[in-house]
Amino acid sequence: MTEHTENDSPVRGRRRDVGRDRVLLEATLEVLYEKGYGALTTAEVAKRAGVSTATLYRRWSSKQDLVIGTATQWARDLGPGEDTGTLDGDLTALLRDKARTLDGPGGRLLHVLIGESAHNPALARVLDEAVVQPVRDRAAALVARAVARGDIPPLDDPHVLADLVVGAMVSRVFLTPGPPDPSDPSGRADGPAGAAPTGEALVRELRPFLLRALGARPA
């Protein structure tokens, strides 16, 4: 027995309500963050958003499609990035943009879905396209400009920089144990990201290491 009981087709010619889409995606993010992917149901999302399941299914045909739509909505496409004129400036801008993403709703969604994507190819694909590939493209352009300016020697694979950025940030934000919770007598950490630097502190921590890894020196 499947959860999907109301698979209504969109009415031809009817304009889609973007505001309602946004409410549904925000409700999906809330339920994902509270209960995880396994416990998420379209009925719960519809109830949280204050709409019928038929309304939800007119937009997304399944739970997986709904989550993929949410991931696509909240993952920030970094784009090519602005040429600041220096490797240091370009790298700092990239790190700041990615740190801002991880600190916001996109980061919370990524945290929930990293484990699920290990055995769900569709989710793994959308996370790669929405989160990893934009960083890889921007990092490759950043490296190409730095090589052309003579700031660093050519790299065999400029995409390695993106792997270092994404890997280091995900590890520090999501996997570093938080400090002990003073209200918990067991001394357990109060959250996975509590002890890790975020935002500008994370940028300051990673920037000198990445510049040295690229063969440059921080200013």
N, C-alpha and C positions, 0 to 999 in steps of 0.2 A: 504494500500500500504506500503510495507516495503522498507527500505533503501537499503537492500541487493539486488543488481541487477546482480552481477557477481559472482556466486558461483563456481568458477573453482576448480577442484580437482587438487592436486599436480600431476605432471608428474612422473609416476613410474620410480624409479631409479635416478631421478635428485637430486643432492646434494643441500641441503638447504644453502642459502647465509646468514651466520650468521651476516655479516656486515650489510646487508640490514635489517635483523630483528632488529638489534640494532637501526638503523636510524628510523625505524617505531615506535619502543617503545619510543624513545626519543621524536619523534613528538607527540605521544599520550600524554606523560607527559606534554609537552608544552601546547597542546590544553586543556587538563584537568585543568591545573593550571590557564589558562587564562579565560576559558569559563565555566568550571564545567562539570559534567557528563551529565546533561540534554541537554546541547547545543553541546556536542561533536558529530561529525559525522565521519564515516569512510572516506567519501569523503574529508573532511577537513584534516584529518590525512594523507591520501595518498598525497594530494596536498602539504602539509607542508614537507613531506618526499621526494617529487619529484618522486613518483612512481604512477602506475595506481592502481585503486581500485581492478582490477583483481589480481594484485600482492599481495595486502594486503589480499584479501580473500583466496588466496592460502595458507596463513599462519594462519589466524584466521577467523572463519566462521561467526562472528557477532561482533557488537560493544562491547557487554559484554565480549566475549572471548578475544578481544583485550585488554580491560582494565584489565581483570584478568591476562593476560600474562604480562602486564606492571607491575602490582603489584608484581607478582612473581619475575620478573627480578630485581626490585629495592629494595624490602624488603630484608634486610640483615639477613641471617640465623646466629644467634649468636653461634650455636653449643654448646658443653658441657662446654666450658671455661677451662682455665688453672688453675690448683690448685696452688695458690700462697703460700699456707702454713698457711694463716691466713684468718679469716672471713673478716677483714677490707680490705685486699688486694683483695680477691675474689669479694666482694661487689663493691669496687671501680672500678675494671675492668669491671664488668657488667654495672654499671652506665655509664662509659665512652663509652663503645661500643654502648649502646642504645642512648646516647646523640649524638654521631657521626652520627648514623642513622637518627635521627630526624632532624639534621642540614643539611642533604644532600637531594638528590632527593627523597629518600624513605620517608622522613618526609613530603615533599611537597605533594607527592602522598597521603599519609595517611591523611593529612589535608583535601584534597579535598573529599576523599571517606568516611570519618567517617559518615557524614550525610547521604550519599546515601546508606550506608550499613544498615541503620535502616529499610529500606523497600525493600532491594534487598538481599534475602538470599544467592545468589551465591557470591556476593561481600563480604557479612559479613563472609561467610565461608572462603574465601581466605585470608581475613585480619586476621582472627583468626589463621589460619594455618601458615601464613607467618610472622606475627608480634607478636601475643600474645603467641602462643604455644612455640616458641623457647625460649622466656624469661621465661615462666613457667618451662620448662624442665631444663634450666640452673639454675634458682633459687632453684628448688628442690634439684639439685645436690650440690649446694653451701651450702644449709642448712644442708643436710646430712653430708657433710664433717665437718661443724662447730660443729654439735652435736657429731660426732664421736671423734673430738678433745677435747670435753668438753668445747668449747667456749660459747655455749648457751644451754639452756634446750631444750628437744624435743618439736616440734611444732605439734599441732593437724593437721594442714594443711600447709605444707611448701609452697604451691602454693600461699598463701596469699601474700608472699613477692613479687612475680611477679605482682600481682594485684596492690600493692602499688607502685612499680616501674613504671609500664605502666601508671596507673592512674595519679600519681603525675606529671610525665613528660609530658603527653599529656595535662593535665590541665595547667601547667606552660607555655608550649611552644605555645599551640594553643588557649587557652581560656583566658589568662590573657591580658587585654587591654593594648595597647601600649601607649606611652606618647603622649601628644597633638602634632599635626603636626603644626609647626610654620608657614607654608605656607597656612594653612587652617584657614580662619577667624572664622569658627564655633568652632574651638578648638577640632575637632574630632581626635581620635587616628589615627596614621599613619599605624597601622597594629596590628594584634592580638598578635604577639609575641614580639613587640618592647620593652615592659617593663620587660619581663620575662628573667631571666638568661638563658643562653644557654651554651653548651659545658662544660668546666671545672667549670665555675661558678655554673651551675646547679648541677654538681656532688658534689661540696663543700656544697651546700645548703641541698641536700637530704641525703648525707651520714651519718651525725651524727644522724638525726632523725630516719633513718632506723636501724642503729646499736642499738639505744635505744629501738626501737620497737621489735627487736629480742632478747632483754635481754642482750645486750653487751654494752660496753662503748667505745666511740671512743678513739683511741690512743692519 
